[in-house]
Amino acid sequence: MANSLERSEAGSSSVKYQGRKTSRAGSEQRRKLILEAALRIVVREGVRGIRHRAVAKEADVPLAATTYYFKDIQELINDTFTLYAEQALEVVNQFSMKLYEPMAAADGKSLAEALSSVNGPASLVDVIVEAMTDYVTDQVLKHRDALIAEQAFRYEAILNKNLHKLGEVHKQALMRKITDLLTLIKSPHPEEDAAIVISVINRVEYEGLLVEPEDLDKEFIGRILRRQLELMFLK
């Protein structure tokens, strides 16, 4: 069994699977099938809905299969969170790539300097706000189940110390992505600003889950994100 928290050579943590390791493709496919079923249960019922029997029924596999791959419920919960974290980070990676090109085009300038250049007012911030707004609305509309799962895991982490540790690793991975982006545009306090940006995004996503998809106000989301960026950089 691998530890949940493993240090890389660079000294950063990563989320790792805990359950029984598999060597055959068919076994790994069944293991992932079980975790995907558990994740669907989290979306419908929360983390406390994860039980061996319920997951086996959802995955349409024998009960013995869940106990074979996962020795206890905690291990099943941990690995379900790990699957969620992998999927969430892939979405963040795609979002990051969309932002790197326009930020790099600032050619080493601070965001404020880039915005005051002859290339046009607010051209760079427009790109950043548009990308962030698209990311948030896509999360709420296209990855709604993932956001619901995130809220469920976030609440469970308050009660469950094991999940709390995994949640911290996942949060730091997101922090590194946003911090790298803010460092690229010469933020004077990239780590602090990254924490603020993530907090704002999390809040907007949460509020987006409270309304029907057709009632989501994309323009208002954009104004919130623009206001935050202006407060941080356009002083």
N, C-alpha and C positions, 0 to 999 in steps of 0.2 A: 504494500500500500504506500502511495506517495503522500507526503505531507501536503496539507492544503496550501501552506505558504512556503514557497521555495525561493531562495535568493538567487538571482541571476549573477553573472560575472560583474555586471555593472552595479550590483548592490540593490537593485530594485526588486520588488515583490511581484509575483504573478499568481493568478488563480489557477489551481491545479485540481484535476479530478482525483477523488479519493477511492472510488470503488474498485472492484476487481479488474485488473488489467486483462485485456483480451489480445490474442495473437492472430485470430482468424477474422477475416472481413465479415463473415456472417454473424459472428458473436458480437463484434463491435456495432454492427447495424442494429441488432436486437437491443443492445445496451442503449444506444441512442434513441431507439424507438420508445423505450421505457422512460427515458428522461424527457423526451418531447411530450409524452402523455402526462407526466408529472407536472410539466410546465403549464399545460392546458388546465390542469386541476387548480394550479395556483391562480390562474386568471379568473376562474369561475368561483373558487371557494377560499382562496388565500392559502398561505403556506401550511396552515394547520389541517388543510384538507388532504395533504399527502399522507397516505397510508398504503402499506404494501398491497392490501387487497383492492383498494380503490384504484391504485395505479395499474395493477395487473389487469383489471377489468377495462380501464380506459385504453390501455395499450393492446388489449386482446391477446394477452400472453398468459401462460400458466402462472399461478401465484409463486411457484418455486423459482421462476425466472427472476423475479424481483429480489428475492432473498439470496439468490445465487450471486448476483452482481453487486448487491449492496447489503452489507452485514446487518445494518440497522437503519432506522428511519433517519437519524441524523446524517448518516452518510448519503442517503438518497436525497435529502434536502440540500446538503452541501453541493452535490454534483448537479442537481437541478439548477441551483444558483449559478454554478460554473458554466453550464450550457447557456443560461441567460446572459451572463457576462460576456461570453465569447460573441454572441450574436449582437449584443449592444455595442461592443467595442468595434465590431466590423462596420456598423452604421456610422459610428463616430469617425472611424478612419476615412470613410468615403467623404464625410462632411469636411474633414480636415484638408483633404486633397483639393477640394473645390476652393478653399480659401488660400492655400499656399501660393498659387500663381499670382493673384492680384496683390497679395501682401509683399511678395518678393519683388514685384514690379515697382514698389516704392523705392527701390534702389538704395536701401540703407537709411532712408529718411525716417524721422519719427512720423507718426500718423498725422499730427498737427501740421508738420512741414509739408507732407504730401498733399494735404487738403488745401493748403494755401498756395500751391504751385500753379503755374500757368495752365496746367492740364485741365483745369476746371474745378470749381468749388465742390467739395464733398463727393468727388468721383469715387475715391477709395472707400469712404465710409458707406456710400450707397451700395457698393458691391458687397461689403461685409454684412451690412444690415439685411440685404436681400438674401444672402446665403444663409444667415442665421435664422431669418424668418421662414425660409423654405424648409430648413432643418426642423424647426419646432413644429410647423404645421404638418410636415410629413410624419413626424413622430406621433402626433395626435391622431392624424387621419389614417395613415398607412401602417403604423406600428403601434396601434392603440393597445393591443394585447400585451406587447412588451412593456409599455408604460404602466399598465395595470399591474403586471408582474413586479415591476420595479417598486411600485408603491407597497405591494404586499411584502416583498423582501425587506424593504426599508423599515417597515413596522416590526417585522419579525426580528430584525437585527437588534432592536431595542431590548427584546426579551431573551434573545438567544446569543450567548457570548461567542459561540463557534461561528455563527453567521455574521456577527459583528466584525470579526477579524477578516472574513472574506469580503464583506462590504467595504472595509477600509482599503483593501488592496484594489478593489474595483474602482473606488473613488479616486485613489491616487493615480491609476492609469488614465482616467479622464482628466485629472488635474495636469498630468504631464503633457497631454495633447494640447489643451488650451493654453498652458503656460508657454509651450514652444511657439504657438501662434502669436501670443502677445509679445514674447521676446523678439520675434521677427519684426514686429512693427514698433520696436523700441519703447515698450511700456517701461516706465521707471520702476514699477513694482509688479512684475509679471505674475508672481505667485498669488499675491493678494488680489490682483485684478482678476485672475483666473477663478479664484474662489467666488468672487462677486458675480462674475458672468455665469458660472455654473449655478449659483443660487437663484439668479434671475430666471435662467432657462428652466430650472426645475420647478419654480413657482408658476411660470407661464404654462408649462406642460400640465401641471396638476390642475390648474384652473381650466385648461382645455378639456380635461377629462370630465369635468363637471357639467359641461354643456353638450347638447347634441351636435354631432359632426357638422350638420348643415348650419348650425348657429355660430360656428367658430369664426371669430373676427380677425382675419389675417392682417388687416390694416392696423388694428389696434396693437396686435403683437409686434408688428414692425415698429410702431411708434415707441413702444416700451423699450425695445432693444436699442433703437436709435438714441433715445434719451439717456440710457445707461452708458453707451459708448461716448456720447458727448460729454457727460459728466466726468468720465474717466480720462479722456484724452484731449478734449478741446478747451483746455483752460488757458 
